[in-house]
Amino acid sequence: MTSLKINDDLIAGYELSGVDSSVILVIAGRGPQEHALREIAERSLVAHRIRFLNDVGDAEKPSLMAGCAAFALPGRPPARVCGDLR
C-alpha cells in the first residue's frame, strides 16, 4: 500500500459497482498508506463489506488469489512526456 497504488480508487469503484452484497472487497498488504486507506474504507457506504489483511506471506498469496472472484493490483502508469522537448 504505497502512494503509487491507488487503492482509494479501488474502494470508490467497488462502492459504485453495484456488485452483489455477498462479494467482499479484500485489500491485502501493509504500507505507509494503510491508515489512510482504512479511514477511506470506514467512510464508505460499503464499509461493512471491506476487509483488510495484513502480513500476507508469499506462501499464502496463491491460495488467497485462487479464492478471488477478481484480482486487481491498482496503480497509475508512470508519467510520460509526449512531444518534442527541444
N, C-alpha and C positions, 0 to 999 in steps of 0.2 A: 504494500500500500504506500506507494511513493507518489510524489506530485505528478509524475508522468502518467500514472494510471488514473483514469478518470472514473473511479467508482461512483462518484457523486452523480454522474450522468447515467450510470447503470441503475442506480437506485431510482432516479427520476423516470427512466424508461420503464422500469419494472412497475412502478406505481401507475403509469399511464397506459400500460399494455392491456389491461383488462383480462389478464391471464386468470385462469380458474383459481379459485381461492385455495385449492389443495396444493398448488405449486408454491414452494418456499424458495426464496432467494437466499442463497448461502454465499457469504463472502469469506474467503479463506486467506489467512496470512496475517502478517504484522507489518508495521512500518510507521513512519512519522505521521502519516495522515489518519491513523486508526481512530484516534479520539474524535477528530472532526467528522469522520465518516459515520461513526456511531451516533453522533449528535444529529446528523442529517437523517439517518435511518429512524431515529427515535421521533423525529418531527414528521415523518412520512405518514400518509394515510394508511399505509400497509405495514406499519412498524411491527405489528404482531406476526407478520409473515417473513421477516428478515432475521437471519441468524448469522452470527459471526463465529468463525472457527479460528482459533489461534494455534500457532505452533503445529501446523500440519507437516509432518515429516515426509521425506521423499518416498518412503515405503507405503505411506497411506494415500498418496496422491492418485495412483491408478484406480484404487477402489472408490475413492471419492468421485473421480471423474466418470467412472463407469456407471455410477448411480444417478448421474445428471440427465435431466431432460434436454438441457442445453448447457454449453460451456462458453464463457466469454472471458477474454483477457483484455479488458478495456485499456486503451491508451491512445494518445494523439500521435500522429506521424510527426517526425522531425520537421522543423521549418525548412522550407526550400526557397531558394532565390531563383526567380524566373526572370529572364531577360538579360540584356547586355549591360554589364556594370562598368563599362569603360568610362 
